Amino acid sequence: MTSKREPRVKILELETFLVSVVVSVASAVICMQIIAQIGFTPNTSIIGAMIAMAIARLPFERMRKFRSLDRQNLVQTMTSGAGFAAGLFSQAFGGTEFYESFYIQFILVRKLTRLSA
């Protein structure tokens, strides 16, 4: 029994690279805006996953490739990385809320794990 495998997804494919760069820039802007307005870091992986899934549903022939989970995962990873880097950059030049939000999340997780034990 032979299984038919799709070719590997590569970041240097033209469509994948261009979409990833455009979406990464948009994600960075969104994450910086969330940090500036609300004061804490967004969950960049959720933003990246939502954008990658939305791109896969665009009704263009060129976007059909993005229905591949491997390609969506690649775009989501780049989007998440760009959003996280933008968060670090904006907090490095804008204040300490970034670290405070992680500390608060850490404390909440510790309390919740103690309650469930």
C-alpha positions as CSV (number, residue, x, y, z in Angstrom):
1,M,0.0,0.0,0.0
2,T,1.5,3.3,-1.1
3,S,0.5,6.5,0.4
4,K,0.6,9.7,-1.6
5,R,2.4,12.4,0.3
6,E,2.2,16.1,-0.4
7,P,5.5,17.9,-1.1
8,R,7.1,19.6,1.9
9,V,6.1,23.1,2.6
10,K,9.0,25.6,2.4
11,I,9.1,29.2,3.6
12,L,10.9,30.3,0.5
13,E,8.0,29.5,-1.8
14,L,6.8,32.8,-3.2
15,E,3.2,32.8,-2.0
16,T,4.0,31.4,1.4
17,F,6.8,33.9,1.9
18,L,4.8,37.0,0.8
19,V,1.7,36.0,2.8
20,S,3.8,35.3,5.9
21,V,5.6,38.6,5.7
22,V,2.4,40.6,5.2
23,V,0.6,38.8,8.0
24,S,3.6,39.1,10.3
25,V,3.7,42.8,9.9
26,A,-0.1,43.1,10.5
27,S,0.3,40.9,13.6
28,A,3.1,43.0,14.9
29,V,1.0,46.1,14.5
30,I,-2.1,44.5,16.2
31,C,0.0,43.2,19.1
32,M,1.6,46.6,19.7
33,Q,-1.7,48.3,19.5
34,I,-3.2,45.9,22.1
35,I,-0.3,46.5,24.4
36,A,-0.5,50.3,24.0
37,Q,-4.3,50.4,24.5
38,I,-4.9,47.7,27.1
39,G,-1.5,47.3,28.8
40,F,-0.9,43.6,28.6
41,T,0.5,41.2,26.0
42,P,-2.0,39.4,23.8
43,N,-1.9,35.7,23.2
44,T,0.0,35.8,19.9
45,S,-0.5,32.2,19.0
46,I,-4.3,32.6,19.0
47,I,-4.0,35.7,16.8
48,G,-1.7,33.8,14.4
49,A,-3.9,30.8,14.2
50,M,-7.0,32.9,13.5
51,I,-5.3,34.8,10.8
52,A,-3.9,31.6,9.2
53,M,-7.3,29.9,9.2
54,A,-8.9,33.0,7.7
55,I,-6.4,33.2,4.9
56,A,-7.1,29.5,4.1
57,R,-10.8,30.4,3.5
58,L,-10.2,33.2,1.0
59,P,-11.9,32.2,-2.2
60,F,-8.9,32.8,-4.5
61,E,-7.2,30.1,-6.5
62,R,-3.7,31.1,-5.1
63,M,-5.0,30.8,-1.5
64,R,-6.0,27.2,-2.0
65,K,-2.5,26.1,-1.0
66,F,-3.1,27.5,2.4
67,R,-5.7,24.9,3.2
68,S,-2.7,22.7,4.0
69,L,-2.2,22.4,7.8
70,D,1.5,22.5,7.4
71,R,1.3,25.8,5.5
72,Q,-1.1,27.2,8.0
73,N,1.2,26.2,10.8
74,L,4.1,27.9,9.2
75,V,2.2,31.2,8.7
76,Q,0.8,30.9,12.3
77,T,4.3,30.4,13.7
78,M,5.7,33.5,11.9
79,T,2.7,35.5,12.9
80,S,3.1,34.5,16.5
81,G,6.8,35.3,16.5
82,A,6.3,38.7,15.0
83,G,3.6,39.6,17.5
84,F,5.7,38.4,20.4
85,A,8.8,40.3,19.1
86,A,6.6,43.5,18.7
87,G,5.4,43.1,22.3
88,L,9.0,42.8,23.5
89,F,10.1,45.7,21.5
90,S,7.2,48.0,22.6
91,Q,7.7,47.1,26.2
92,A,11.5,47.6,26.0
93,F,10.8,51.2,25.0
94,G,7.4,51.7,26.7
95,G,7.2,50.5,30.2
96,T,7.1,47.4,32.5
97,E,3.5,46.3,31.9
98,F,4.8,43.4,29.8
99,Y,6.7,41.8,32.7
100,E,3.9,42.7,35.2
101,S,1.3,40.9,33.1
102,F,3.5,37.7,32.9
103,Y,4.1,37.9,36.7
104,I,0.3,38.2,37.3
105,Q,-0.4,35.3,35.0
106,F,2.3,33.2,36.7
107,I,0.8,33.9,40.2
108,L,-2.7,33.0,38.9
109,V,-1.6,29.8,37.4
110,R,0.2,28.8,40.7
111,K,-3.0,29.6,42.7
112,L,-5.2,27.6,40.3
113,T,-2.9,24.6,40.4
114,R,-2.9,24.6,44.2
115,L,-6.7,24.8,44.2
116,S,-7.0,21.8,41.8
117,A,-4.6,19.7,43.8
